[in-house]
Amino acid sequence: MGKVFDWKRRKGNVMGSVFMFPEFGGLGLKEKVLCGMAFVAFFLFGVINGDAVYWNNSKVTAIEMVFSVLVLSAFGVRDFVRSPYVWIAVFFFIAVLGINLVGGDWGRASGMAAHFLFFAATFVLVSRIHSAALAVLLGVAAGAVWGGIRMIVAWYLMEFPSGFDWLNDPPGFANIRHFGYLLCVASVVGYWGGAKVTLSSKLLFCLVFFFSFSLMLWSGARGAILASVSGCFFLFVIFERLRAPGVMVLYIGLLVAAMAVSAKFPVDQKGMGWVKAFDRSVQVKSLNGISTNRFAIWADSVHEIKQHPFLGNGGEAFVRAFPDGFAVQAHNGFLQVTLEWGGIFSVIFFTVVLSLFLRGVVCCRRGRADSVYLYAGLSLFSTLFVLSLYDGVFYHAMPSAIFSGACAIILAEVKRLQAPLSS
């Protein structure tokens, strides 16, 4: 489907609105430019996904590389080198390149390298500029809102929108489920923003939550909905401000409104809409049916992992093993990583990221009042990690890049918050 309208003409207005937040008020020109770059990078992740998976991944990789070079050129790598995780990152940078190239797949190799560099650059940026974390969150939210606006405009420009193939040919995305990856993260960002003090900021994030959740329910993406609910529930448990009665009533009302609005625009496709998603789940006769053949895909992945259990099968291992299959990835983060990298590197990777997550949770439980961005990073991590249990977070570049950014925010905030606590 052709472009509904040219987003490039309005990107200046979108980015200019970022600096309306008081958190950016005391920054110099250099700091504002770098925060603007972070916003643009995460915004672009959400608006360049209209091509085939390979080209979408390549574009995200290019954005990550450019961003990483610019940030690391501005600040250097000293902050990252001082981090206790640096040796692990360097080790993985080298190992993943080699392992992915076993299959001769430069795309997967460059993608994984870009994610690690992007993690390092985002960590350095947030370490130097605390409010850069807000720019990241706003970029994610803006990308989701922009994608939703394109959907809405396309709907009203069509003569019979309910009969259009929204599932497989949505404007701006190769598949509506890929839009769900972005929406579930943006909805959690919108919920996190309910803790903002100023009325204007709170209103903006409430609108992001309502808009993202409405579109997610309309799309019928069960996995994205489950991941979003889990991320919001995690925030509710650890973030005391979100347990205030007024905030609870507000977001319950927004959720009910989102359900009502999304049901007003039905689509004549089995996979669209939360009502049909619920019907699909209760009418199927097997677990494999409920999971949309996930169990069969996982069984095939386990069989391939057994062939090379320790060092993996290289980049695009699933596609090479099943060239005529209906899936291009394992639809499970642990299986995807183990299939490509092998059991050794998979265990190390998940041990490191989960230990980082737990460090962040422990730091939050100490009740620091200025740890709001740590809550945000942890919620993005938990949302995408849940989504990775049954979808392609570690295969598609867009959610992988956001996951890298979430890990970087967590590490930077833990380092910042623990420094005075340890003295």
DRENDO-1510 file (C-alpha; in Angstrom, 1 decimal, always signed):
<recs>
REC; n; res; u; v; w
REC; 1; MET; +0.0; +0.0; +0.0 .
REC; 2; GLY; +1.3; +3.5; -0.9 .
REC; 3; LYS; +2.2; +6.1; +1.7 .
REC; 4; VAL; -0.7; +7.8; +3.2 .
REC; 5; PHE; +1.3; +11.0; +3.7 .
REC; 6; ASP; +4.9; +12.1; +3.9 .
REC; 7; TRP; +5.9; +12.1; +7.6 .
REC; 8; LYS; +9.2; +13.9; +6.7 .
REC; 9; ARG; +7.5; +17.2; +6.2 .
REC; 10; ARG; +6.3; +17.2; +9.8 .
REC; 11; LYS; +9.2; +15.6; +11.7 .
REC; 12; GLY; +10.5; +19.1; +12.7 .
REC; 13; ASN; +7.3; +19.8; +14.6 .
REC; 14; VAL; +7.4; +16.3; +16.2 .
REC; 15; MET; +10.9; +16.8; +17.5 .
REC; 16; GLY; +10.4; +20.4; +18.5 .
REC; 17; SER; +7.7; +19.3; +20.9 .
REC; 18; VAL; +10.2; +17.1; +22.8 .
REC; 19; PHE; +11.9; +20.1; +24.4 .
REC; 20; MET; +8.7; +21.4; +25.9 .
REC; 21; PHE; +9.3; +19.1; +28.8 .
REC; 22; PRO; +10.9; +20.9; +31.8 .
REC; 23; GLU; +13.4; +18.1; +32.1 .
REC; 24; PHE; +15.3; +19.5; +29.1 .
REC; 25; GLY; +15.1; +23.1; +30.3 .
REC; 26; GLY; +18.6; +23.3; +31.8 .
REC; 27; LEU; +20.5; +21.5; +29.0 .
REC; 28; GLY; +23.0; +23.2; +26.7 .
REC; 29; LEU; +22.9; +23.1; +22.9 .
REC; 30; LYS; +25.1; +20.0; +22.7 .
REC; 31; GLU; +23.0; +18.1; +25.2 .
REC; 32; LYS; +19.8; +19.0; +23.5 .
REC; 33; VAL; +21.1; +17.9; +20.1 .
REC; 34; LEU; +22.1; +14.5; +21.6 .
REC; 35; CYS; +18.8; +14.1; +23.3 .
REC; 36; GLY; +17.1; +15.0; +20.0 .
REC; 37; MET; +19.2; +12.3; +18.3 .
REC; 38; ALA; +18.0; +9.8; +20.8 .
REC; 39; PHE; +14.4; +10.8; +20.3 .
REC; 40; VAL; +14.7; +10.6; +16.5 .
REC; 41; ALA; +16.4; +7.2; +16.6 .
REC; 42; PHE; +13.7; +5.6; +18.7 .
REC; 43; PHE; +11.0; +7.5; +16.7 .
REC; 44; LEU; +12.4; +6.2; +13.4 .
REC; 45; PHE; +12.4; +2.6; +14.7 .
REC; 46; GLY; +8.6; +2.9; +14.7 .
REC; 47; VAL; +8.1; +4.4; +11.2 .
REC; 48; ILE; +10.5; +2.5; +8.9 .
REC; 49; ASN; +8.9; -1.0; +9.1 .
REC; 50; GLY; +6.9; -1.1; +5.9 .
REC; 51; ASP; +9.2; -3.4; +3.9 .
REC; 52; ALA; +10.2; -7.0; +4.1 .
REC; 53; VAL; +11.8; -8.2; +7.4 .
REC; 54; TYR; +15.3; -8.2; +6.0 .
REC; 55; TRP; +15.1; -4.6; +4.8 .
REC; 56; ASN; +13.4; -3.4; +8.0 .
REC; 57; ASN; +16.2; -5.0; +10.0 .
REC; 58; SER; +18.8; -3.4; +7.8 .
REC; 59; LYS; +17.3; +0.1; +8.2 .
REC; 60; VAL; +17.2; -0.3; +12.0 .
REC; 61; THR; +20.8; -1.5; +12.0 .
REC; 62; ALA; +21.9; +1.5; +10.0 .
REC; 63; ILE; +20.1; +3.9; +12.4 .
REC; 64; GLU; +21.7; +2.2; +15.4 .
REC; 65; MET; +25.2; +2.4; +13.8 .
REC; 66; VAL; +24.9; +6.1; +13.0 .
REC; 67; PHE; +23.5; +6.9; +16.4 .
REC; 68; SER; +26.3; +4.9; +18.2 .
REC; 69; VAL; +29.1; +6.5; +16.2 .
REC; 70; LEU; +27.8; +10.0; +16.9 .
REC; 71; VAL; +27.2; +9.5; +20.6 .
REC; 72; LEU; +30.5; +7.7; +21.2 .
REC; 73; SER; +32.4; +10.3; +19.2 .
REC; 74; ALA; +30.8; +13.0; +21.4 .
REC; 75; PHE; +31.5; +11.4; +24.8 .
REC; 76; GLY; +34.0; +8.6; +24.2 .
REC; 77; VAL; +33.8; +5.2; +25.7 .
REC; 78; ARG; +35.2; +5.9; +29.1 .
REC; 79; ASP; +31.9; +5.6; +30.9 .
REC; 80; PHE; +31.2; +2.3; +29.3 .
REC; 81; VAL; +34.7; +0.9; +29.9 .
REC; 82; ARG; +34.3; +1.6; +33.6 .
REC; 83; SER; +31.2; -0.5; +33.7 .
REC; 84; PRO; +31.5; -4.0; +35.1 .
REC; 85; TYR; +29.6; -5.3; +32.1 .
REC; 86; VAL; +32.1; -4.0; +29.5 .
REC; 87; TRP; +34.1; -7.2; +29.3 .
REC; 88; ILE; +30.9; -9.2; +28.7 .
REC; 89; ALA; +29.8; -6.8; +26.0 .
REC; 90; VAL; +33.1; -6.9; +24.2 .
REC; 91; PHE; +33.2; -10.7; +24.5 .
REC; 92; PHE; +29.7; -10.9; +22.9 .
REC; 93; PHE; +30.5; -8.4; +20.3 .
REC; 94; ILE; +33.3; -10.6; +19.0 .
REC; 95; ALA; +31.7; -13.9; +19.6 .
REC; 96; VAL; +28.3; -13.1; +18.0 .
REC; 97; LEU; +30.0; -11.7; +14.9 .
REC; 98; GLY; +31.9; -15.0; +14.5 .
REC; 99; ILE; +29.0; -17.3; +15.3 .
REC; 100; ASN; +26.5; -15.5; +13.0 .
REC; 101; LEU; +29.0; -15.6; +10.2 .
REC; 102; VAL; +29.1; -19.4; +10.5 .
REC; 103; GLY; +25.9; -19.4; +8.4 .
REC; 104; GLY; +27.3; -16.8; +6.1 .
REC; 105; ASP; +24.7; -14.3; +7.2 .
REC; 106; TRP; +26.1; -10.8; +7.3 .
REC; 107; GLY; +22.7; -9.3; +8.0 .
REC; 108; ARG; +22.3; -11.1; +11.4 .
REC; 109; ALA; +25.9; -10.6; +12.3 .
REC; 110; SER; +25.8; -6.8; +11.6 .
REC; 111; GLY; +22.4; -6.6; +13.4 .
REC; 112; MET; +23.7; -8.2; +16.6 .
REC; 113; ALA; +26.8; -6.1; +16.6 .
REC; 114; ALA; +24.7; -2.9; +16.0 .
REC; 115; HIS; +22.5; -3.8; +19.0 .
REC; 116; PHE; +25.5; -4.1; +21.3 .
REC; 117; LEU; +27.0; -0.9; +20.1 .
REC; 118; PHE; +23.6; +0.8; +20.5 .
REC; 119; PHE; +23.4; -0.5; +24.0 .
REC; 120; ALA; +26.8; +1.0; +24.8 .
REC; 121; ALA; +26.0; +4.4; +23.2 .
REC; 122; THR; +22.7; +4.7; +24.9 .
REC; 123; PHE; +24.3; +3.8; +28.2 .
REC; 124; VAL; +26.9; +6.5; +27.8 .
REC; 125; LEU; +24.3; +9.1; +26.7 .
REC; 126; VAL; +22.0; +8.4; +29.7 .
REC; 127; SER; +24.9; +8.3; +32.1 .
REC; 128; ARG; +26.0; +11.8; +30.9 .
REC; 129; ILE; +22.6; +13.3; +30.4 .
REC; 130; HIS; +20.0; +12.0; +32.8 .
REC; 131; SER; +17.0; +13.4; +30.9 .
REC; 132; ALA; +18.1; +11.5; +27.7 .
REC; 133; ALA; +16.1; +8.6; +29.1 .
REC; 134; LEU; +13.0; +10.7; +28.7 .
REC; 135; ALA; +13.9; +11.4; +25.1 .
REC; 136; VAL; +14.1; +7.7; +24.5 .
REC; 137; LEU; +10.7; +7.1; +26.0 .
REC; 138; LEU; +9.1; +9.9; +24.1 .
REC; 139; GLY; +10.7; +8.6; +20.9 .
REC; 140; VAL; +9.1; +5.2; +21.4 .
REC; 141; ALA; +5.7; +6.8; +22.2 .
REC; 142; ALA; +5.9; +9.2; +19.2 .
REC; 143; GLY; +6.7; +6.3; +16.8 .
REC; 144; ALA; +3.7; +4.4; +18.0 .
REC; 145; VAL; +1.4; +7.4; +17.8 .
REC; 146; TRP; +2.6; +8.3; +14.3 .
REC; 147; GLY; +2.1; +4.7; +13.1 .
REC; 148; GLY; -1.4; +4.8; +14.6 .
REC; 149; ILE; -2.2; +8.1; +12.8 .
REC; 150; ARG; -1.2; +6.5; +9.5 .
REC; 151; MET; -3.6; +3.7; +10.2 .
REC; 152; ILE; -6.5; +6.1; +11.0 .
REC; 153; VAL; -5.9; +8.3; +8.0 .
REC; 154; ALA; -5.8; +5.2; +5.8 .
REC; 155; TRP; -9.0; +3.9; +7.3 .
REC; 156; TYR; -10.9; +7.1; +6.5 .
REC; 157; LEU; -9.5; +7.3; +3.0 .
REC; 158; MET; -10.7; +3.9; +2.1 .
REC; 159; GLU; -14.2; +3.2; +0.6 .
REC; 160; PHE; -14.5; -0.1; +2.4 .
REC; 161; PRO; -11.9; -0.2; +5.2 .
REC; 162; SER; -13.4; -3.1; +7.0 .
REC; 163; GLY; -12.7; -5.3; +4.0 .
REC; 164; PHE; -9.0; -4.3; +3.7 .
REC; 165; ASP; -6.3; -6.8; +4.5 .
REC; 166; TRP; -5.1; -5.0; +7.7 .
REC; 167; LEU; -3.4; -8.1; +9.0 .
REC; 168; ASN; -0.9; -8.6; +6.2 .
REC; 169; ASP; -0.7; -5.2; +4.5 .
REC; 170; PRO; -1.2; -2.4; +7.1 .
REC; 171; PRO; +0.3; +1.0; +6.1 .
REC; 172; GLY; +3.8; +1.4; +7.5 .
REC; 173; PHE; +4.3; -2.2; +8.6 .
REC; 174; ALA; +4.9; -5.5; +7.0 .
REC; 175; ASN; +2.4; -7.2; +9.3 .
REC; 176; ILE; +0.0; -5.8; +11.9 .
REC; 177; ARG; +1.7; -8.0; +14.6 .
REC; 178; HIS; +4.9; -6.1; +14.1 .
REC; 179; PHE; +3.0; -2.9; +14.9 .
REC; 180; GLY; +1.9; -4.7; +18.1 .
REC; 181; TYR; +5.5; -4.9; +19.2 .
REC; 182; LEU; +5.7; -1.2; +19.2 .
REC; 183; LEU; +2.2; -0.6; +20.7 .
REC; 184; CYS; +2.7; -2.8; +23.7 .
REC; 185; VAL; +5.9; -0.9; +24.6 .
REC; 186; ALA; +4.3; +2.5; +24.0 .
REC; 187; SER; +1.3; +1.6; +26.1 .
REC; 188; VAL; +3.6; +0.8; +29.0 .
REC; 189; VAL; +5.4; +4.1; +28.5 .
REC; 190; GLY; +2.0; +5.8; +28.6 .
REC; 191; TYR; +1.2; +4.0; +31.9 .
REC; 192; TRP; +4.5; +4.9; +33.4 .
REC; 193; GLY; +3.8; +8.6; +32.6 .
REC; 194; GLY; +0.8; +8.5; +34.9 .
REC; 195; ALA; +3.2; +9.1; +37.7 .
REC; 196; LYS; +4.2; +12.5; +36.2 .
REC; 197; VAL; +3.5; +15.4; +38.5 .
REC; 198; THR; +2.5; +18.2; +36.1 .
REC; 199; LEU; -1.0; +18.0; +34.6 .
REC; 200; SER; +0.1; +18.6; +31.0 .
REC; 201; SER; +2.7; +15.7; +31.1 .
REC; 202; LYS; +0.2; +13.4; +32.8 .
REC; 203; LEU; -2.4; +14.2; +30.1 .
REC; 204; LEU; +0.0; +13.5; +27.3 .
REC; 205; PHE; +1.0; +10.1; +28.6 .
REC; 206; CYS; -2.6; +9.2; +29.3 .
REC; 207; LEU; -3.4; +9.9; +25.7 .
REC; 208; VAL; -0.4; +7.8; +24.6 .
REC; 209; PHE; -1.7; +4.9; +26.8 .
REC; 210; PHE; -5.3; +5.2; +25.4 .
REC; 211; PHE; -4.2; +5.6; +21.8 .
REC; 212; SER; -1.7; +2.7; +21.9 .
REC; 213; PHE; -4.0; +0.3; +23.8 .
REC; 214; SER; -7.0; +1.1; +21.6 .
REC; 215; LEU; -5.0; +0.2; +18.5 .
REC; 216; MET; -3.5; -2.9; +20.1 .
REC; 217; LEU; -6.9; -4.1; +21.0 .
REC; 218; TRP; -8.2; -3.3; +17.5 .
REC; 219; SER; -5.4; -5.3; +16.0 .
REC; 220; GLY; -6.2; -8.4; +18.0 .
REC; 221; ALA; -2.6; -9.0; +18.9 .
REC; 222; ARG; -3.0; -11.4; +21.8 .
REC; 223; GLY; +0.8; -11.6; +22.5 .
REC; 224; ALA; +1.2; -7.8; +22.5 .
REC; 225; ILE; -1.8; -7.4; +24.8 .
REC; 226; LEU; -0.5; -10.0; +27.2 .
REC; 227; ALA; +3.0; -8.4; +27.2 .
REC; 228; SER; +1.5; -4.9; +27.8 .
REC; 229; VAL; -0.7; -6.1; +30.7 .
REC; 230; SER; +2.3; -7.8; +32.3 .
REC; 231; GLY; +4.5; -4.7; +31.9 .
REC; 232; CYS; +1.8; -2.4; +33.4 .
REC; 233; PHE; +1.2; -4.9; +36.2 .
REC; 234; PHE; +4.9; -4.9; +37.0 .
REC; 235; LEU; +4.9; -1.1; +37.1 .
REC; 236; PHE; +1.9; -1.2; +39.4 .
REC; 237; VAL; +3.6; -3.5; +41.8 .
REC; 238; ILE; +7.0; -1.7; +42.1 .
REC; 239; PHE; +6.0; +2.0; +41.4 .
REC; 240; GLU; +4.1; +3.4; +44.4 .
REC; 241; ARG; +2.9; +6.5; +42.6 .
REC; 242; LEU; +0.9; +4.4; +40.2 .
REC; 243; ARG; -1.0; +2.8; +43.1 .
REC; 244; ALA; -2.6; +6.1; +44.1 .
REC; 245; PRO; -6.4; +5.7; +44.0 .
REC; 246; GLY; -6.8; +8.6; +41.5 .
REC; 247; VAL; -4.3; +7.1; +39.1 .
REC; 248; MET; -5.8; +3.7; +39.3 .
REC; 249; VAL; -9.3; +5.0; +38.6 .
REC; 250; LEU; -8.0; +7.1; +35.7 .
REC; 251; TYR; -6.2; +4.2; +33.9 .
REC; 252; ILE; -9.0; +1.7; +34.5 .
REC; 253; GLY; -11.3; +4.2; +32.8 .
REC; 254; LEU; -8.9; +4.6; +29.9 .
REC; 255; LEU; -8.7; +0.9; +29.5 .
REC; 256; VAL; -12.5; +0.5; +29.4 .
REC; 257; ALA; -12.7; +3.4; +26.9 .
REC; 258; ALA; -10.0; +1.8; +24.8 .
REC; 259; MET; -11.9; -1.5; +24.7 .
REC; 260; ALA; -15.1; +0.3; +23.7 .
REC; 261; VAL; -13.5; +2.5; +21.0 .
REC; 262; SER; -11.6; -0.4; +19.4 .
REC; 263; ALA; -14.7; -2.5; +19.1 .
REC; 264; LYS; -16.4; +0.3; +17.1 .
REC; 265; PHE; -14.1; -0.4; +14.1 .
REC; 266; PRO; -14.5; -4.1; +13.2 .
REC; 267; VAL; -12.5; -5.7; +10.4 .
REC; 268; ASP; -13.7; -8.7; +8.4 .
REC; 269; GLN; -10.7; -10.7; +9.2 .
REC; 270; LYS; -10.3; -13.6; +11.6 .
REC; 271; GLY; -7.2; -12.3; +13.2 .
REC; 272; MET; -8.3; -8.7; +13.9 .
REC; 273; GLY; -10.0; -7.3; +17.0 .
REC; 274; TRP; -9.9; -8.2; +20.6 .
REC; 275; VAL; -13.4; -9.8; +20.5 .
REC; 276; LYS; -12.3; -12.1; +17.7 .
REC; 277; ALA; -9.0; -12.8; +19.5 .
REC; 278; PHE; -10.9; -13.9; +22.6 .
REC; 279; ASP; -13.2; -16.1; +20.5 .
REC; 280; ARG; -10.2; -17.7; +18.8 .
REC; 281; SER; -8.7; -18.6; +22.1 .
REC; 282; VAL; -11.8; -20.2; +23.5 .
REC; 283; GLN; -12.8; -22.1; +20.4 .
REC; 284; VAL; -9.6; -23.9; +19.5 .
REC; 285; LYS; -9.3; -27.5; +20.4 .
REC; 286; SER; -5.6; -27.8; +21.2 .
REC; 287; LEU; -2.7; -25.9; +22.9 .
REC; 288; ASN; -1.0; -25.7; +19.5 .
REC; 289; GLY; -4.0; -24.1; +18.1 .
REC; 290; ILE; -4.2; -21.5; +20.9 .
REC; 291; SER; -0.6; -20.7; +20.3 .
REC; 292; THR; -1.0; -20.3; +16.5 .
REC; 293; ASN; +1.3; -23.3; +15.9 .
REC; 294; ARG; +3.9; -22.0; +18.3 .
REC; 295; PHE; +4.3; -25.4; +19.9 .
REC; 296; ALA; +5.1; -27.0; +16.5 .
REC; 297; ILE; +7.6; -24.3; +15.7 .
REC; 298; TRP; +9.2; -24.7; +19.2 .
REC; 299; ALA; +9.5; -28.5; +18.7 .
REC; 300; ASP; +11.2; -28.0; +15.3 .
REC; 301; SER; +13.6; -25.5; +16.9 .
REC; 302; VAL; +14.5; -27.8; +19.7 .
REC; 303; HIS; +15.3; -30.5; +17.2 .
REC; 304; GLU; +17.6; -28.2; +15.3 .
REC; 305; ILE; +19.3; -27.0; +18.5 .
REC; 306; LYS; +20.2; -30.7; +19.3 .
REC; 307; GLN; +22.3; -30.8; +16.1 .
REC; 308; HIS; +24.7; -28.1; +17.4 .
REC; 309; PRO; +23.8; -27.5; +21.1 .
REC; 310; PHE; +26.9; -25.7; +22.2 .
REC; 311; LEU; +28.0; -23.2; +19.5 .
REC; 312; GLY; +24.8; -22.8; +17.5 .
REC; 313; ASN; +24.0; -22.9; +13.9 .
REC; 314; GLY; +24.8; -19.3; +12.9 .
REC; 315; GLY; +22.7; -16.5; +11.6 .
REC; 316; GLU; +19.2; -17.2; +10.1 .
REC; 317; ALA; +19.6; -20.8; +11.3 .
REC; 318; PHE; +15.8; -21.3; +11.4 .
REC; 319; VAL; +15.3; -20.2; +7.8 .
REC; 320; ARG; +18.2; -22.4; +6.6 .
REC; 321; ALA; +16.7; -25.4; +8.5 .
REC; 322; PHE; +13.2; -24.8; +7.3 .
REC; 323; PRO; +13.4; -22.9; +4.0 .
REC; 324; ASP; +9.9; -23.9; +2.9 .
REC; 325; GLY; +8.3; -23.3; +6.3 .
REC; 326; PHE; +5.6; -20.8; +7.1 .
REC; 327; ALA; +7.7; -19.1; +9.8 .
REC; 328; VAL; +11.1; -17.4; +9.5 .
REC; 329; GLN; +12.0; -17.5; +13.3 .
REC; 330; ALA; +11.5; -19.6; +16.4 .
REC; 331; HIS; +8.9; -17.3; +18.0 .
REC; 332; ASN; +10.8; -17.7; +21.4 .
REC; 333; GLY; +13.7; -15.6; +22.5 .
REC; 334; PHE; +15.6; -18.4; +24.3 .
REC; 335; LEU; +15.2; -20.8; +21.4 .
REC; 336; GLN; +16.1; -18.2; +18.8 .
REC; 337; VAL; +19.2; -17.2; +20.6 .
REC; 338; THR; +20.2; -20.7; +21.4 .
REC; 339; LEU; +19.6; -21.8; +17.8 .
REC; 340; GLU; +21.8; -19.1; +16.4 .
REC; 341; TRP; +24.4; -18.6; +19.1 .
REC; 342; GLY; +24.4; -22.0; +20.9 .
REC; 343; GLY; +23.7; -23.0; +24.4 .
REC; 344; ILE; +26.9; -21.6; +25.9 .
REC; 345; PHE; +26.4; -18.0; +24.7 .
REC; 346; SER; +22.6; -18.2; +25.2 .
REC; 347; VAL; +23.0; -19.0; +28.9 .
REC; 348; ILE; +25.6; -16.3; +29.4 .
REC; 349; PHE; +23.5; -13.7; +27.6 .
REC; 350; PHE; +20.3; -14.4; +29.5 .
REC; 351; THR; +22.1; -14.7; +32.8 .
REC; 352; VAL; +23.6; -11.2; +32.3 .
REC; 353; VAL; +20.5; -9.5; +31.2 .
REC; 354; LEU; +18.4; -11.1; +33.9 .
REC; 355; SER; +20.9; -10.2; +36.6 .
REC; 356; LEU; +20.9; -6.6; +35.3 .
REC; 357; PHE; +17.1; -6.6; +35.6 .
REC; 358; LEU; +17.3; -8.0; +39.2 .
REC; 359; ARG; +19.9; -5.4; +40.2 .
REC; 360; GLY; +17.5; -2.7; +38.9 .
REC; 361; VAL; +14.6; -4.2; +40.9 .
REC; 362; VAL; +16.6; -4.3; +44.1 .
REC; 363; CYS; +17.7; -0.7; +43.5 .
REC; 364; CYS; +14.0; +0.3; +43.0 .
REC; 365; ARG; +12.9; -1.4; +46.2 .
REC; 366; ARG; +15.2; +0.9; +48.2 .
REC; 367; GLY; +12.6; +3.7; +47.5 .
REC; 368; ARG; +14.7; +6.3; +45.8 .
REC; 369; ALA; +12.5; +9.2; +44.8 .
REC; 370; ASP; +14.6; +10.1; +41.7 .
REC; 371; SER; +14.5; +6.6; +40.2 .
REC; 372; VAL; +11.6; +7.2; +37.8 .
REC; 373; TYR; +13.6; +6.4; +34.7 .
REC; 374; LEU; +14.8; +3.2; +36.3 .
REC; 375; TYR; +11.2; +2.2; +36.7 .
REC; 376; ALA; +10.7; +3.0; +33.0 .
REC; 377; GLY; +13.7; +0.9; +31.9 .
REC; 378; LEU; +12.6; -2.1; +34.0 .
REC; 379; SER; +9.0; -1.9; +32.7 .
REC; 380; LEU; +10.2; -1.9; +29.0 .
REC; 381; PHE; +12.5; -4.8; +29.8 .
REC; 382; SER; +9.8; -6.8; +31.5 .
REC; 383; THR; +7.3; -6.1; +28.7 .
REC; 384; LEU; +9.7; -7.2; +25.9 .
REC; 385; PHE; +11.0; -10.1; +27.8 .
REC; 386; VAL; +7.5; -11.5; +28.3 .
REC; 387; LEU; +6.8; -10.9; +24.6 .
REC; 388; SER; +10.0; -12.7; +23.7 .
REC; 389; LEU; +8.7; -15.9; +25.3 .
REC; 390; TYR; +6.3; -16.4; +22.3 .
REC; 391; ASP; +7.4; -13.9; +19.6 .
REC; 392; GLY; +10.3; -12.5; +17.7 .
REC; 393; VAL; +11.8; -9.9; +20.0 .
REC; 394; PHE; +15.3; -11.2; +19.4 .
REC; 395; TYR; +14.8; -11.7; +15.7 .
REC; 396; HIS; +13.2; -8.5; +14.5 .
REC; 397; ALA; +15.5; -5.5; +14.8 .
REC; 398; MET; +13.0; -2.9; +16.1 .
REC; 399; PRO; +12.1; -4.7; +19.4 .
REC; 400; SER; +15.7; -5.8; +19.8 .
REC; 401; ALA; +16.8; -2.1; +19.5 .
REC; 402; ILE; +14.3; -1.0; +22.1 .
REC; 403; PHE; +15.3; -3.9; +24.4 .
REC; 404; SER; +18.9; -2.7; +24.1 .
REC; 405; GLY; +17.8; +0.8; +25.0 .
REC; 406; ALA; +15.9; -0.5; +28.0 .
REC; 407; CYS; +19.0; -2.4; +29.3 .
REC; 408; ALA; +21.1; +0.7; +28.8 .
REC; 409; ILE; +18.7; +2.8; +30.8 .
REC; 410; ILE; +18.7; +0.2; +33.6 .
REC; 411; LEU; +22.5; +0.0; +33.8 .
REC; 412; ALA; +23.0; +3.8; +33.7 .
REC; 413; GLU; +20.4; +4.4; +36.4 .
REC; 414; VAL; +21.6; +1.6; +38.6 .
REC; 415; LYS; +25.1; +3.0; +38.4 .
REC; 416; ARG; +23.9; +6.5; +39.1 .
REC; 417; LEU; +21.7; +5.5; +42.1 .
REC; 418; GLN; +24.0; +3.1; +43.7 .
REC; 419; ALA; +27.0; +5.4; +43.7 .
REC; 420; PRO; +25.8; +7.6; +46.7 .
REC; 421; LEU; +24.2; +4.6; +48.4 .
REC; 422; SER; +27.5; +2.7; +48.6 .
REC; 423; SER; +29.4; +5.6; +50.2 .
</recs>
